[in-house]
Amino acid sequence: MTPGFPALEITLTTQEQHKLGSVCVETNCPHLGDQGCTLGPDKPFSCFLYPLVYNPGKKTYHYDTDCPVMPTYIKQLKVPGSEAQDHFKGIQASIAQLELQDPQFLSNNFEIDRNYFEIKKLPHQNKIGQK
């Protein structure tokens, strides 16, 4: 986190709340190690989703405009088999499950993200993965 930004309470799914309780990023994530997230497969979905933001009401994807990897990510979304496209497909599959199993999480996460980050709609999202 950049100095001057307020702490960010990471939105957790119901299942993640049972495992982790809560995760709050005050200046740096307490689970960020030299090799990335130390939680491994228990990494919160909100963290896996970032820098993307999902609006469950409109079923649209947005992104944090301050994230420096987004220009590359957006370009890679057009490339079949790219890391970005694989990430996006994984996100879509997880969100489809969460819409059925934990829709309140999706609503809560969107509210927090849209109030915390400056977001912009992800371009060409309906065409990602199509030939």
Order of alpha helices (4+ residues) and beta strands (2+ residues): beta-alpha-beta-beta-beta-alpha-beta-beta-alpha-alpha-alpha-beta
